[in-house]
Amino acid sequence: MSTSAIAAHLDDQGRPLFHLPEEPHHPDGASTPLGFWIYLMSDCLIFAMLFAAFGVLGGAYAAGPGPKDLFDMPLVALNTAFLLISSITYGFAMLAAHEGRQTSTLTWLGVTGLLGVAFLGVELYEFSHLIHEGAGPQRSAFLSAFFTLVGTHGLHVTFGVIWLVTLMAQVAQRGLDGRNLRRLTCLSMFWHFLDVIWIGVFTTVYLLGVLR
């Protein structure tokens, strides 16, 4: 292959350049979705380890109470409904955002946030009730794994609610511009990811625990 074929550009003196004279321009925020997907994959690894730990320790009751003695399944089902419905309302918020309806977007985001707060409230009540009954994380390996797994998910929901409120303020101030749409999309992926994780928690920790 000739030098002229290899060199796509020449300098001011006609000498071949074997590199681009200017870096190619990437659209603003083009790498944001990829970076956020990488973050979600790292979060998947964290939850995979927590699920594995619970799978090993979930039957170690140390002669203490087990899932049948501790879990209030109607309350857990209600809490699950809060989070699953919040995923639907966030979907409505994204539809409104892509249609440029700022007021509807903020309304649906507000409903999503309230459902997230309701979920956290029920989870905190469950934790406080268990601790009050003497079933704290130090009682057995099962309860240590339970509090760690469910608590880590709850911490993620807390961060999601804070992020959501921050985005609501940004949308109210700056509108539905390209940056805010990207941010809303990233939060959407995060929120739906938490729903998927909770389905795993509900099935593995609560349902299978009660059926043991």
MDTraj code that builds the backbone (N, CA, C; nanometers):
import mdtraj as md
import numpy as np

residues = "MET SER THR SER ALA ILE ALA ALA HIS LEU ASP ASP GLN GLY ARG PRO LEU PHE HIS LEU PRO GLU GLU PRO HIS HIS PRO ASP GLY ALA SER THR PRO LEU GLY PHE TRP ILE TYR LEU MET SER ASP CYS LEU ILE PHE ALA MET LEU PHE ALA ALA PHE GLY VAL LEU GLY GLY ALA TYR ALA ALA GLY PRO GLY PRO LYS ASP LEU PHE ASP MET PRO LEU VAL ALA LEU ASN THR ALA PHE LEU LEU ILE SER SER ILE THR TYR GLY PHE ALA MET LEU ALA ALA HIS GLU GLY ARG GLN THR SER THR LEU THR TRP LEU GLY VAL THR GLY LEU LEU GLY VAL ALA PHE LEU GLY VAL GLU LEU TYR GLU PHE SER HIS LEU ILE HIS GLU GLY ALA GLY PRO GLN ARG SER ALA PHE LEU SER ALA PHE PHE THR LEU VAL GLY THR HIS GLY LEU HIS VAL THR PHE GLY VAL ILE TRP LEU VAL THR LEU MET ALA GLN VAL ALA GLN ARG GLY LEU ASP GLY ARG ASN LEU ARG ARG LEU THR CYS LEU SER MET PHE TRP HIS PHE LEU ASP VAL ILE TRP ILE GLY VAL PHE THR THR VAL TYR LEU LEU GLY VAL LEU ARG".split()
xyz = np.array([
    [0.0852, -0.1190, 0.0000],
    [0.0000, 0.0000, 0.0000],
    [0.0889, 0.1240, 0.0000],
    [0.0577, 0.2229, -0.0817],
    [0.1395, 0.3428, -0.0944],
    [0.1204, 0.4349, 0.0254],
    [0.2209, 0.5265, 0.0401],
    [0.2143, 0.6227, 0.1490],
    [0.0931, 0.7125, 0.1364],
    [0.0603, 0.7504, 0.0137],
    [-0.0554, 0.8381, -0.0067],
    [-0.1852, 0.7702, 0.0294],
    [-0.1873, 0.6381, 0.0159],
    [-0.3093, 0.5657, 0.0529],
    [-0.3229, 0.5541, 0.2034],
    [-0.2066, 0.5447, 0.2728],
    [-0.2103, 0.5319, 0.4177],
    [-0.2430, 0.6656, 0.4820],
    [-0.1786, 0.7698, 0.4349],
    [-0.1964, 0.9022, 0.4931],
    [-0.3189, 0.9675, 0.4351],
    [-0.4176, 0.9911, 0.5154],
    [-0.5419, 1.0524, 0.4671],
    [-0.5337, 1.2031, 0.4672],
    [-0.4343, 1.2607, 0.5359],
    [-0.4254, 1.4056, 0.5475],
    [-0.2810, 1.4494, 0.5245],
    [-0.2637, 1.5752, 0.4816],
    [-0.1327, 1.6361, 0.4619],
    [-0.1232, 1.7611, 0.5466],
    [0.0003, 1.7928, 0.5933],
    [0.0178, 1.9153, 0.6682],
    [0.0323, 2.0338, 0.5731],
    [0.0654, 2.1505, 0.6251],
    [0.0736, 2.2713, 0.5434],
    [0.1838, 2.2643, 0.4391],
    [0.2850, 2.1832, 0.4613],
    [0.3958, 2.1711, 0.3686],
    [0.3816, 2.0506, 0.2767],
    [0.2664, 1.9878, 0.2799],
    [0.2404, 1.8761, 0.1907],
    [0.2929, 1.7430, 0.2391],
    [0.3400, 1.7378, 0.3620],
    [0.3900, 1.6124, 0.4159],
    [0.2740, 1.5313, 0.4734],
    [0.2807, 1.3974, 0.4592],
    [0.1676, 1.3147, 0.5067],
    [0.1579, 1.3147, 0.6588],
    [0.0359, 1.3174, 0.7074],
    [0.0064, 1.3036, 0.8493],
    [-0.0520, 1.1651, 0.8735],
    [0.0009, 1.0974, 0.9725],
    [-0.0479, 0.9636, 1.0029],
    [-0.1378, 0.9647, 1.1264],
    [-0.2022, 1.0768, 1.1501],
    [-0.3007, 1.0901, 1.2570],
    [-0.4023, 1.1942, 1.2126],
    [-0.5165, 1.1949, 1.2760],
    [-0.6193, 1.2925, 1.2411],
    [-0.5761, 1.4316, 1.2855],
    [-0.5891, 1.5300, 1.2003],
    [-0.5510, 1.6661, 1.2408],
    [-0.6384, 1.7216, 1.3520],
    [-0.7612, 1.6745, 1.3620],
    [-0.8521, 1.7159, 1.4678],
    [-0.9282, 1.5937, 1.5183],
    [-0.9534, 1.5911, 1.6479],
    [-1.0321, 1.4825, 1.7043],
    [-1.1752, 1.4912, 1.6529],
    [-1.2353, 1.3775, 1.6175],
    [-1.3746, 1.3814, 1.5709],
    [-1.4675, 1.4318, 1.6796],
    [-1.5681, 1.5042, 1.6406],
    [-1.6624, 1.5609, 1.7373],
    [-1.7725, 1.4604, 1.7672],
    [-1.7947, 1.4369, 1.8961],
    [-1.9041, 1.3494, 1.9391],
    [-2.0191, 1.4362, 1.9892],
    [-2.1404, 1.3983, 1.9580],
    [-2.2554, 1.4764, 2.0075],
    [-2.2539, 1.4854, 2.1592],
    [-2.3039, 1.5945, 2.2112],
    [-2.3070, 1.6177, 2.3555],
    [-2.3886, 1.5090, 2.4245],
    [-2.3253, 1.4415, 2.5198],
    [-2.3949, 1.3383, 2.5960],
    [-2.4082, 1.2053, 2.5261],
    [-2.3344, 1.1854, 2.4151],
    [-2.3513, 1.0608, 2.3399],
    [-2.3074, 0.9381, 2.4189],
    [-2.2097, 0.9548, 2.5076],
    [-2.1590, 0.8402, 2.5835],
    [-2.2324, 0.8186, 2.7155],
    [-2.3270, 0.9070, 2.7487],
    [-2.3951, 0.8953, 2.8784],
    [-2.4697, 0.7631, 2.8951],
    [-2.5517, 0.7197, 2.7986],
    [-2.6229, 0.5914, 2.8176],
    [-2.5281, 0.4740, 2.8367],
    [-2.4201, 0.4710, 2.7585],
    [-2.3247, 0.3602, 2.7727],
    [-2.2624, 0.3601, 2.9116],
    [-2.2201, 0.4778, 2.9579],
    [-2.1618, 0.4860, 3.0915],
    [-2.2592, 0.4431, 3.1989],
    [-2.3866, 0.4787, 3.1808],
    [-2.4843, 0.4413, 3.2835],
    [-2.5141, 0.2926, 3.2794],
    [-2.5144, 0.2327, 3.1614],
    [-2.5320, 0.0875, 3.1530],
    [-2.4178, 0.0156, 3.2236],
    [-2.2952, 0.0677, 3.2098],
    [-2.1811, 0.0077, 3.2790],
    [-2.2015, 0.0159, 3.4296],
    [-2.2511, 0.1316, 3.4768],
    [-2.2798, 0.1446, 3.6202],
    [-2.3839, 0.0428, 3.6645],
    [-2.4915, 0.0260, 3.5862],
    [-2.5958, -0.0693, 3.6240],
    [-2.5413, -0.2116, 3.6299],
    [-2.4495, -0.2450, 3.5384],
    [-2.3911, -0.3783, 3.5421],
    [-2.3096, -0.3977, 3.6700],
    [-2.2399, -0.2940, 3.7145],
    [-2.1658, -0.3057, 3.8404],
    [-2.2622, -0.3215, 3.9571],
    [-2.3764, -0.2535, 3.9512],
    [-2.4771, -0.2708, 4.0555],
    [-2.5349, -0.4123, 4.0530],
    [-2.5479, -0.4683, 3.9344],
    [-2.5950, -0.6074, 3.9237],
    [-2.5008, -0.7021, 3.9969],
    [-2.3712, -0.6766, 3.9864],
    [-2.2743, -0.7621, 4.0554],
    [-2.2911, -0.7517, 4.2064],
    [-2.3155, -0.6296, 4.2556],
    [-2.3357, -0.6122, 4.3996],
    [-2.4560, -0.6929, 4.4470],
    [-2.5679, -0.6790, 4.3761],
    [-2.6877, -0.7517, 4.4179],
    [-2.6725, -0.9022, 4.3962],
    [-2.5972, -0.9428, 4.2941],
    [-2.5743, -1.0859, 4.2732],
    [-2.5008, -1.1457, 4.3934],
    [-2.4023, -1.0724, 4.4453],
    [-2.3306, -1.1209, 4.5640],
    [-2.4227, -1.1264, 4.6859],
    [-2.5095, -1.0256, 4.7002],
    [-2.6009, -1.0251, 4.8146],
    [-2.7032, -1.1383, 4.8041],
    [-2.7531, -1.1644, 4.6828],
    [-2.8455, -1.2776, 4.6643],
    [-2.7742, -1.4102, 4.6930],
    [-2.6488, -1.4205, 4.6497],
    [-2.5729, -1.5436, 4.6756],
    [-2.5532, -1.5635, 4.8252],
    [-2.5206, -1.4545, 4.8952],
    [-2.5027, -1.4647, 5.0404],
    [-2.6325, -1.5062, 5.1080],
    [-2.7437, -1.4497, 5.0638],
    [-2.8718, -1.4878, 5.1233],
    [-2.9046, -1.6336, 5.0914],
    [-2.8696, -1.6783, 4.9700],
    [-2.8945, -1.8180, 4.9353],
    [-2.8207, -1.9137, 5.0264],
    [-2.7025, -1.8738, 5.0703],
    [-2.6237, -1.9593, 5.1598],
    [-2.6727, -1.9489, 5.3038],
    [-2.7053, -1.8273, 5.3477],
    [-2.7379, -1.8024, 5.4888],
    [-2.8877, -1.8002, 5.5183],
    [-2.9697, -1.8091, 5.4141],
    [-3.1132, -1.7914, 5.4323],
    [-3.1799, -1.8947, 5.5209],
    [-3.1155, -2.0077, 5.5418],
    [-3.1746, -2.1104, 5.6274],
    [-3.1094, -2.1197, 5.7639],
    [-3.0166, -2.0296, 5.7933],
    [-2.9444, -2.0336, 5.9208],
    [-3.0179, -1.9470, 6.0226],
    [-3.1174, -2.0050, 6.0893],
    [-3.2021, -1.9295, 6.1816],
    [-3.1450, -1.9220, 6.3229],
    [-3.0436, -2.0029, 6.3525],
    [-2.9820, -2.0056, 6.4856],
    [-3.0866, -2.0267, 6.5960],
    [-3.1768, -2.1229, 6.5710],
    [-3.2848, -2.1550, 6.6659],
    [-3.3736, -2.0348, 6.6940],
    [-3.3753, -1.9407, 6.6023],
    [-3.4583, -1.8214, 6.6172],
    [-3.5744, -1.8231, 6.5199],
    [-3.6452, -1.7116, 6.5073],
    [-3.7618, -1.7051, 6.4176],
    [-3.7210, -1.7099, 6.2710],
    [-3.8082, -1.7690, 6.1905],
    [-3.7871, -1.7766, 6.0469],
    [-3.8853, -1.6895, 5.9718],
    [-3.8850, -1.6995, 5.8399],
    [-3.9738, -1.6148, 5.7585],
    [-4.1213, -1.6285, 5.7938],
    [-4.1669, -1.7496, 5.8197],
    [-4.3086, -1.7677, 5.8524],
    [-4.3469, -1.6944, 5.9806],
    [-4.2524, -1.6814, 6.0716],
    [-4.2802, -1.6151, 6.1990],
    [-4.2702, -1.4633, 6.1896],
    [-4.1984, -1.4128, 6.0898],
    [-4.1633, -1.2714, 6.0880],
    [-4.2356, -1.1892, 5.9814],
    [-4.2571, -1.2469, 5.8654],
    [-4.3009, -1.1658, 5.7519],
    [-4.4522, -1.1490, 5.7493],
    [-4.4960, -1.0260, 5.7328],
    [-4.6371, -0.9919, 5.7140],
    [-4.6605, -0.9813, 5.5636],
    [-4.7019, -1.0915, 5.5031],
    [-4.7075, -1.0969, 5.3571],
    [-4.8057, -0.9971, 5.2941],
    [-4.9248, -0.9716, 5.3538],
    [-5.0103, -0.8667, 5.2943],
    [-4.9413, -0.7301, 5.2909],
    [-4.8654, -0.6976, 5.3951],
    [-4.7932, -0.5705, 5.3968],
    [-4.6826, -0.5699, 5.2913],
    [-4.6135, -0.6824, 5.2770],
    [-4.5081, -0.6919, 5.1755],
    [-4.5681, -0.6807, 5.0350],
    [-4.6853, -0.7431, 5.0153],
    [-4.7518, -0.7332, 4.8849],
    [-4.7927, -0.5894, 4.8544],
    [-4.8414, -0.5183, 4.9562],
    [-4.8768, -0.3777, 4.9375],
    [-4.7535, -0.2958, 4.9004],
    [-4.6422, -0.3228, 4.9680],
    [-4.5196, -0.2496, 4.9385],
    [-4.4704, -0.2789, 4.7971],
    [-4.4842, -0.4040, 4.7560],
    [-4.4474, -0.4417, 4.6197],
    [-4.5330, -0.3664, 4.5181],
    [-4.6621, -0.3545, 4.5482],
    [-4.7510, -0.2811, 4.4581],
    [-4.7097, -0.1344, 4.4463],
    [-4.6685, -0.0738, 4.5577],
    [-4.6216, 0.0653, 4.5530],
    [-4.5082, 0.0810, 4.4521],
    [-4.4090, -0.0088, 4.4586],
    [-4.2917, 0.0059, 4.3728],
    [-4.3249, -0.0263, 4.2272],
    [-4.4057, -0.1296, 4.2043],
    [-4.4399, -0.1660, 4.0669],
    [-4.5251, -0.0575, 4.0003],
    [-4.6193, -0.0001, 4.0752],
    [-4.7009, 0.1077, 4.0194],
    [-4.6150, 0.2305, 3.9920],
    [-4.5144, 0.2549, 4.0774],
    [-4.4257, 0.3691, 4.0533],
    [-4.3494, 0.3534, 3.9230],
    [-4.3211, 0.2310, 3.8843],
    [-4.2548, 0.2081, 3.7555],
    [-4.3469, 0.2471, 3.6398],
    [-4.4761, 0.2191, 3.6547],
    [-4.5734, 0.2569, 3.5512],
    [-4.5859, 0.4086, 3.5428],
    [-4.5951, 0.4738, 3.6578],
    [-4.6101, 0.6195, 3.6570],
    [-4.4853, 0.6873, 3.6018],
    [-4.3677, 0.6285, 3.6253],
    [-4.2471, 0.6862, 3.5646],
    [-4.2515, 0.6699, 3.4130],
    [-4.3070, 0.5591, 3.3669],
    [-4.3239, 0.5424, 3.2225],
    [-4.4135, 0.6497, 3.1639],
    [-4.5215, 0.6846, 3.2349],
    [-4.6077, 0.7935, 3.1892],
    [-4.5311, 0.9263, 3.1872],
    [-4.4440, 0.9463, 3.2856],
    [-4.3633, 1.0684, 3.2890],
    [-4.2715, 1.0760, 3.1680],
    [-4.2116, 0.9640, 3.1287],
    [-4.1226, 0.9635, 3.0130],
    [-4.1995, 0.9882, 2.8833],
    [-4.3192, 0.9317, 2.8726],
    [-4.4015, 0.9578, 2.7544],
    [-4.4347, 1.1062, 2.7433],
    [-4.4727, 1.1656, 2.8551],
    [-4.5036, 1.3081, 2.8553],
    [-4.3803, 1.3919, 2.8236],
    [-4.2644, 1.3492, 2.8738],
    [-4.1408, 1.4243, 2.8495],
    [-4.1053, 1.4242, 2.7015],
    [-4.1179, 1.3103, 2.6364],
    [-4.0845, 1.3026, 2.4945],
    [-4.1857, 1.3776, 2.4078],
    [-4.3033, 1.3994, 2.4613],
    [-4.4025, 1.4803, 2.3898],
    [-4.3917, 1.6283, 2.4237],
    [-4.2977, 1.6624, 2.5114],
    [-4.2759, 1.8024, 2.5464],
    [-4.3764, 1.8601, 2.6439],
    [-4.4493, 1.7759, 2.7160],
    [-4.5498, 1.8242, 2.8110],
    [-4.4872, 1.8327, 2.9500],
    [-4.4373, 1.9493, 2.9823],
    [-4.3609, 1.9676, 3.1053],
    [-4.4466, 1.9495, 3.2301],
    [-4.5652, 2.0060, 3.2316],
    [-4.6509, 1.9957, 3.3501],
    [-4.6889, 1.8509, 3.3783],
    [-4.7263, 1.7773, 3.2741],
    [-4.7607, 1.6358, 3.2927],
    [-4.6399, 1.5557, 3.3389],
    [-4.5231, 1.5889, 3.2839],
    [-4.4011, 1.5191, 3.3261],
    [-4.3768, 1.5385, 3.4752],
    [-4.3864, 1.6625, 3.5209],
    [-4.3639, 1.6903, 3.6625],
    [-4.4699, 1.6236, 3.7506],
    [-4.5944, 1.6200, 3.7026],
    [-4.7011, 1.5558, 3.7794],
    [-4.6734, 1.4072, 3.7985],
    [-4.6398, 1.3393, 3.6895],
    [-4.6145, 1.1963, 3.6984],
    [-4.4875, 1.1671, 3.7788],
    [-4.3874, 1.2529, 3.7658],
    [-4.2681, 1.2355, 3.8484],
    [-4.3017, 1.2520, 3.9965],
    [-4.3887, 1.3476, 4.0273],
    [-4.4306, 1.3667, 4.1662],
    [-4.5032, 1.2452, 4.2204],
    [-4.5915, 1.1872, 4.1392],
    [-4.6624, 1.0657, 4.1820],
    [-4.5633, 0.9517, 4.2041],
    [-4.4661, 0.9393, 4.1138],
    [-4.3635, 0.8361, 4.1278],
    [-4.2857, 0.8545, 4.2574],
    [-4.2489, 0.9795, 4.2868],
    [-4.1757, 1.0063, 4.4095],
    [-4.2562, 0.9726, 4.5340],
    [-4.3852, 1.0058, 4.5329],
    [-4.4699, 0.9735, 4.6481],
    [-4.4809, 0.8226, 4.6691],
    [-4.4915, 0.7476, 4.5599],
    [-4.4966, 0.6016, 4.5713],
    [-4.3639, 0.5473, 4.6235],
    [-4.2532, 0.6076, 4.5793],
    [-4.1235, 0.5660, 4.6311],
    [-4.1104, 0.5932, 4.7801],
    [-4.1583, 0.7093, 4.8246],
    [-4.1551, 0.7424, 4.9669],
    [-4.2449, 0.6465, 5.0457],
    [-4.3615, 0.6119, 4.9900],
    [-4.4502, 0.5162, 5.0566],
    [-4.3821, 0.3801, 5.0710],
    [-4.3117, 0.3380, 4.9671],
    [-4.2374, 0.2118, 4.9734],
    [-4.1346, 0.2161, 5.0849],
    [-4.0590, 0.3240, 5.0920],
    [-3.9571, 0.3367, 5.1962],
    [-4.0192, 0.3410, 5.3358],
    [-4.1345, 0.4081, 5.3474],
    [-4.2013, 0.4155, 5.4768],
    [-4.2423, 0.2783, 5.5275],
    [-4.2983, 0.1968, 5.4383],
    [-4.3389, 0.0615, 5.4782],
    [-4.2169, -0.0223, 5.5139],
    [-4.1086, -0.0069, 5.4373],
    [-3.9881, -0.0846, 5.4648],
    [-3.9269, -0.0458, 5.5997],
    [-3.9251, 0.0826, 5.6299],
    [-3.8744, 0.1263, 5.7600],
    [-3.9625, 0.0750, 5.8740],
    [-4.0926, 0.0742, 5.8508],
    [-4.1837, 0.0192, 5.9525],
    [-4.1551, -0.1286, 5.9738],
    [-4.1338, -0.2032, 5.8664],
    [-4.1039, -0.3461, 5.8781],
    [-3.9748, -0.3673, 5.9565],
    [-3.8712, -0.2905, 5.9233],
    [-3.7441, -0.3053, 5.9941],
    [-3.7589, -0.2729, 6.1430],
    [-3.8261, -0.1620, 6.1737],
    [-3.8413, -0.1231, 6.3136],
    [-3.9229, -0.2263, 6.3907],
    [-4.0252, -0.2824, 6.3260],
    [-4.1076, -0.3846, 6.3912],
    [-4.0250, -0.5096, 6.4203],
    [-3.9430, -0.5524, 6.3237],
    [-3.8607, -0.6710, 6.3450],
    [-3.7604, -0.6481, 6.4581],
    [-3.6976, -0.5320, 6.4589],
    [-3.5999, -0.5027, 6.5638],
    [-3.6679, -0.4963, 6.7009],
    [-3.7875, -0.4384, 6.7033],
    [-3.8632, -0.4307, 6.8289],
    [-3.8994, -0.5692, 6.8812],
    [-3.9228, -0.6638, 6.7900],
    [-3.9565, -0.8005, 6.8290],
    [-3.8327, -0.8830, 6.8634],
    [-3.7153, -0.8205, 6.8587],
    [-3.5928, -0.8931, 6.8897],
    [-3.5342, -0.9671, 6.7725],
    [-3.5821, -0.9367, 6.6518],
    [-3.5331, -1.0033, 6.5307],
    [-3.4470, -0.9066, 6.4503],
    [-3.3444, -0.8512, 6.5153],
    [-3.2532, -0.7604, 6.4480],
    [-3.1487, -0.8365, 6.3684],
    [-3.0633, -0.7650, 6.2972],
    [-2.9633, -0.8322, 6.2117],
    [-2.8626, -0.9158, 6.2879],
    [-2.8452, -0.8905, 6.4175],
    [-2.7496, -0.9677, 6.4973],
    [-2.8096, -1.0980, 6.5496],
    [-2.9398, -1.1214, 6.5294],
    [-3.0077, -1.2375, 6.5878],
    [-2.9649, -1.3675, 6.5211],
    [-2.9463, -1.3663, 6.3891],
    [-2.9077, -1.4878, 6.3174],
    [-2.8455, -1.4496, 6.1843],
    [-2.7808, -1.5479, 6.1213],
    [-2.7224, -1.5237, 5.9894],
    [-2.8315, -1.4934, 5.8866],
    [-2.9448, -1.5605, 5.9009],
    [-3.0580, -1.5330, 5.8113],
    [-3.0996, -1.3866, 5.8188],
    [-3.1141, -1.3338, 5.9385],
    [-3.1575, -1.1953, 5.9536],
    [-3.0481, -1.0973, 5.9119],
    [-2.9227, -1.1335, 5.9314],
    [-2.8136, -1.0481, 5.8836],
    [-2.8185, -1.0359, 5.7317],
    [-2.8365, -1.1500, 5.6623],
    [-2.8446, -1.1479, 5.5168],
    [-2.9700, -1.0746, 5.4712],
    [-3.0802, -1.0932, 5.5441],
    [-3.2053, -1.0261, 5.5076],
    [-3.1920, -0.8749, 5.5169],
    [-3.1438, -0.8255, 5.6302],
    [-3.1315, -0.6812, 5.6480],
    [-3.0321, -0.6209, 5.5482],
    [-2.9264, -0.6936, 5.5173],
    [-2.8262, -0.6413, 5.4229],
    [-2.8839, -0.6305, 5.2823],
    [-2.9499, -0.7365, 5.2358],
    [-3.0044, -0.7373, 5.1007],
    [-3.1183, -0.6371, 5.0855],
    [-3.2169, -0.6458, 5.1718],
    [-3.3331, -0.5569, 5.1612],
    [-3.2928, -0.4128, 5.1917],
    [-3.2038, -0.3945, 5.2887],
    [-3.1593, -0.2601, 5.3213],
    [-3.0796, -0.1951, 5.2097],
    [-2.9970, -0.2729, 5.1402],
    [-2.9221, -0.2178, 5.0268],
    [-3.0163, -0.1739, 4.9157],
    [-3.1193, -0.2532, 4.8904],
    [-3.2179, -0.2125, 4.7906],
    [-3.2891, -0.0858, 4.8364],
    [-3.3272, -0.0789, 4.9631],
    [-3.3934, 0.0408, 5.0134],
    [-3.3055, 0.1639, 5.0038],
    [-3.1753, 0.1459, 5.0258],
    [-3.0822, 0.2585, 5.0122],
    [-3.0787, 0.3078, 4.8680],
    [-3.0828, 0.2159, 4.7736],
    [-3.0877, 0.2549, 4.6319],
    [-3.2157, 0.3324, 4.6008],
    [-3.3284, 0.2867, 4.6556],
    [-3.4543, 0.3587, 4.6329],
    [-3.4460, 0.4988, 4.6927],
    [-3.3825, 0.5109, 4.8088],
    [-3.3657, 0.6428, 4.8706],
    [-3.2874, 0.7360, 4.7793],
    [-3.1762, 0.6872, 4.7259],
    [-3.0984, 0.7684, 4.6328],
    [-3.1811, 0.8024, 4.5082],
    [-3.2630, 0.7058, 4.4630],
    [-3.3473, 0.7309, 4.3461],
    [-3.4490, 0.8408, 4.3706],
    [-3.5082, 0.8430, 4.4892],
    [-3.6050, 0.9474, 4.5227],
    [-3.5362, 1.0840, 4.5280],
    [-3.4163, 1.0886, 4.5891],
    [-3.3427, 1.2149, 4.5939],
    [-3.3081, 1.2628, 4.4532],
    [-3.2645, 1.1713, 4.3696],
    [-3.2326, 1.2038, 4.2299],
    [-3.3576, 1.2540, 4.1577],
    [-3.4700, 1.1889, 4.1821],
    [-3.5951, 1.2278, 4.1173],
    [-3.6359, 1.3702, 4.1562],
    [-3.6270, 1.4024, 4.2847],
    [-3.6623, 1.5371, 4.3297],
    [-3.5688, 1.6407, 4.2672],
    [-3.4407, 1.6064, 4.2589],
    [-3.3449, 1.6974, 4.1957],
    [-3.3798, 1.7217, 4.0493],
    [-3.4158, 1.6151, 3.9791],
    [-3.4526, 1.6291, 3.8384],
    [-3.5817, 1.7088, 3.8211],
    [-3.6748, 1.6924, 3.9124],
    [-3.7977, 1.7718, 3.9052],
    [-3.7655, 1.9210, 3.9137],
    [-3.6735, 1.9560, 4.0024],
    [-3.6335, 2.0964, 4.0142],
    [-3.5656, 2.1449, 3.8869],
    [-3.4834, 2.0598, 3.8251],
    [-3.4150, 2.0994, 3.7021],
    [-3.5126, 2.1140, 3.5858],
    [-3.6091, 2.0228, 3.5769],
    [-3.7085, 2.0327, 3.4694],
    [-3.7948, 2.1560, 3.4887],
    [-3.8330, 2.1852, 3.6128],
    [-3.9146, 2.3040, 3.6391],
    [-3.8382, 2.4313, 3.6053],
    [-3.7070, 2.4296, 3.6232],
    [-3.6272, 2.5496, 3.5998],
    [-3.5842, 2.5644, 3.4540],
    [-3.5423, 2.4530, 3.3915],
    [-3.4818, 2.4599, 3.2584],
    [-3.5645, 2.3969, 3.1481],
    [-3.6728, 2.3308, 3.1855],
    [-3.7573, 2.2694, 3.0841],
    [-3.7056, 2.1332, 3.0395],
    [-3.7669, 2.0817, 2.9353],
    [-3.7353, 1.9480, 2.8847],
    [-3.6341, 1.9592, 2.7711],
    [-3.5154, 2.0111, 2.8011],
    [-3.4115, 2.0204, 2.6995],
    [-3.3413, 1.8856, 2.6860],
    [-3.2436, 1.8785, 2.5958],
    [-3.1766, 1.7520, 2.5689],
    [-3.1072, 1.6941, 2.6902],
    [-3.0446, 1.7802, 2.7710],
    [-2.9744, 1.7305, 2.8883],
    [-3.0712, 1.6699, 2.9899],
    [-3.1803, 1.7376, 3.0147],
    [-3.2764, 1.6847, 3.1117],
    [-3.3416, 1.5567, 3.0616],
    [-3.3637, 1.5460, 2.9319],
    [-3.4197, 1.4218, 2.8779],
    [-3.3236, 1.3052, 2.8973],
    [-3.1943, 1.3320, 2.8776],
    [-3.0956, 1.2263, 2.9017],
    [-3.0939, 1.1867, 3.0490],
    [-3.1020, 1.2851, 3.1363],
    [-3.1026, 1.2553, 3.2798],
    [-3.2268, 1.1770, 3.3195],
    [-3.3401, 1.2155, 3.2637],
    [-3.4633, 1.1423, 3.2921],
    [-3.4544, 0.9988, 3.2413],
    [-3.3907, 0.9800, 3.1267],
    [-3.3749, 0.8457, 3.0715],
    [-3.2865, 0.7598, 3.1608],
    [-3.1776, 0.8175, 3.2110],
    [-3.0895, 0.7427, 3.3010],
    [-3.1619, 0.7050, 3.4302],
    [-3.2369, 0.7988, 3.4854],
    [-3.3129, 0.7676, 3.6066],
    [-3.4193, 0.6634, 3.5785],
    [-3.4768, 0.6672, 3.4595],
    [-3.5755, 0.5663, 3.4220],
    [-3.5131, 0.4272, 3.4240],
    [-3.3941, 0.4130, 3.3662],
    [-3.3261, 0.2838, 3.3680],
    [-3.2974, 0.2402, 3.5110],
    [-3.2537, 0.3340, 3.5948],
    [-3.2227, 0.3035, 3.7343],
    [-3.3484, 0.2601, 3.8091],
    [-3.4582, 0.3313, 3.7886],
    [-3.5825, 0.3005, 3.8607],
    [-3.6376, 0.1647, 3.8202],
    [-3.6385, 0.1359, 3.6900],
    [-3.6877, 0.0055, 3.6451],
    [-3.5936, -0.1063, 3.6909],
    [-3.4645, -0.0763, 3.6960],
    [-3.3692, -0.1742, 3.7471],
    [-3.4018, -0.2109, 3.8918],
    [-3.4361, -0.1113, 3.9736],
    [-3.4722, -0.1385, 4.1127],
    [-3.5993, -0.2212, 4.1218],
    [-3.6926, -0.2004, 4.0291],
    [-3.8131, -0.2833, 4.0262],
    [-3.7784, -0.4296, 3.9994],
    [-3.6894, -0.4512, 3.9029],
    [-3.6494, -0.5889, 3.8701],
    [-3.5811, -0.6547, 3.9906],
    [-3.4933, -0.5800, 4.0565],
    [-3.4253, -0.6338, 4.1749],
    [-3.5278, -0.6673, 4.2835],
    [-3.6277, -0.5793, 4.3016],
    [-3.7264, -0.6051, 4.4072],
    [-3.8102, -0.7283, 4.3766],
    [-3.8401, -0.7523, 4.2501],
    [-3.9128, -0.8743, 4.2147],
    [-3.8316, -0.9963, 4.2581],
    [-3.6988, -0.9892, 4.2376],
    [-3.6126, -1.0975, 4.2844],
    [-3.6136, -1.1098, 4.4354],
    [-3.6110, -0.9956, 4.5053],
    [-3.6158, -0.9973, 4.6519],
    [-3.7483, -1.0551, 4.7006],
    [-3.8583, -1.0082, 4.6430],
    [-3.9904, -1.0541, 4.6847],
    [-4.0053, -1.2050, 4.6652],
    [-3.9531, -1.2532, 4.5515],
    [-3.9659, -1.3959, 4.5220],
    [-3.8734, -1.4797, 4.6089],
    [-3.7464, -1.4401, 4.6137],
    [-3.6446, -1.5216, 4.6826],
    [-3.6554, -1.5120, 4.8337],
    [-3.6694, -1.3910, 4.8837],
    [-3.6642, -1.3704, 5.0287],
    [-3.7999, -1.3979, 5.0924],
    [-3.9046, -1.3400, 5.0372],
    [-4.0349, -1.3472, 5.1035],
    [-4.1141, -1.4716, 5.0627],
    [-4.1417, -1.4868, 4.9342],
    [-4.2274, -1.5983, 4.8920],
    [-4.1633, -1.7336, 4.9225],
    [-4.0393, -1.7531, 4.8727],
    [-3.9743, -1.8817, 4.8963],
    [-3.9426, -1.9030, 5.0433],
    [-3.9166, -1.7911, 5.1147],
    [-3.8931, -1.8043, 5.2580],
    [-4.0137, -1.8541, 5.3336],
    [-4.1313, -1.8033, 5.3006],
    [-4.2533, -1.8459, 5.3673],
    [-4.2897, -1.9903, 5.3279],
    [-4.2556, -2.0297, 5.2050],
    [-4.2907, -2.1637, 5.1576],
    [-4.1953, -2.2714, 5.2080],
    [-4.0850, -2.2322, 5.2710],
    [-3.9898, -2.3339, 5.3192],
    [-4.0523, -2.4205, 5.4292],
])
top = md.Topology()
chain = top.add_chain()
for i, resn in enumerate(residues, 1):
    res = top.add_residue(resn, chain, resSeq=i)
    for name in ("N", "CA", "C"):
        top.add_atom(name, md.element.get_by_symbol(name[0]), res)
traj = md.Trajectory(xyz[None], top)
